[in-house]
Structures are given as structure tokens and as C-alpha cells.
Amino acid sequence: MWIQELIENLDRKNAEITFNKHIFDRQEYWKLDLDKIEETVRGGRIVEKKCGVPNKLCFQKYPKKS
């Protein structure tokens, strides 16, 4: 699967993280914390089952409690 290849070849800790310009327009409305988003992308768990859309990754900051 393409996600596995991406994970194996990408160093998320040092990768450049960019945002679509639209997010800055909506940052206040949605109360987005871009630092938390970046932290989640760098160290969060990738959730494959939720994101079936091509070229889309979903992240989970904290693991669900059983």
C-alpha cells in the first residue's frame, strides 16, 4: 500500500510541513492550533481505516483507550 511505502521513506520529524492558504483564512473560525496540527503530523499515529480517499492521511494524536 502507498501509505506503508511513504512511512518507510519519510522522516516525519524533519519533514517540511506546509498548509493550504485557505487554512489561514479559517484558522480563527475553526479555532485551529497549527502548532498542535504540526505536532500531530510529526508524532501522531496514522489511521489507515478512516481515510479511504486517495492521497489523504488521517492522524490521531492520542491512542484510543480500550
N, C-alpha and C positions, 0 to 999 in steps of 0.2 A: 504494500500500500504506500502511496506517496507520502503519507504522514510519517511513517517509520523511516523512510529514506531522509526526509527533512530533519527529523530529530537526530539521526545518526551523524549528519553532516553539518549541523548548525550549532554553534556555541551561543546559546541564548544569553549567557551572562555578559558577553561582549558584543552582541549584535546591535546594529543601529535600529532603533525603534522609531518609526515615523507615524504620524497621524494624518488623516484626511483633513483638509482645511475646514470642512463642514463641522467637524467636532468642536472646533474653537468657537464657532457661532452658537452652538448649542450647549456649551460647557456649563454655563450658569443655569440654564433651563433644566438640564438633567442633573445638575449638581455633580458633575464628573470630577473626580480627583485623578488627574493624569499621572501623578506620581504613583498612585496605587495601581493604576492600569499597567504602567510600565513594570512595577514590581511583580505583578501577577504574570505578565508575559514572560518575564525573566525566570521566575521560580515556581510558577503555578503548574499544576498538573493539567496535561492536555486531555480533554474529554472528547473521545472519538465518537461515541454513540450519539451524542446530541447534535453533532454537526455533520449532516449528510450532504450539505450543499458543497459542490466542488470549490476548491480553493478557499475554504473557510476553516479556521481553527477556533475551538472554544476552549477556554481555560477556567480552571476552578482554583481559587486561592487557597481555600481550606478544605481538606477532605471531609466528606460527609461522615457523621458519626453513625455507627451501626446501631 
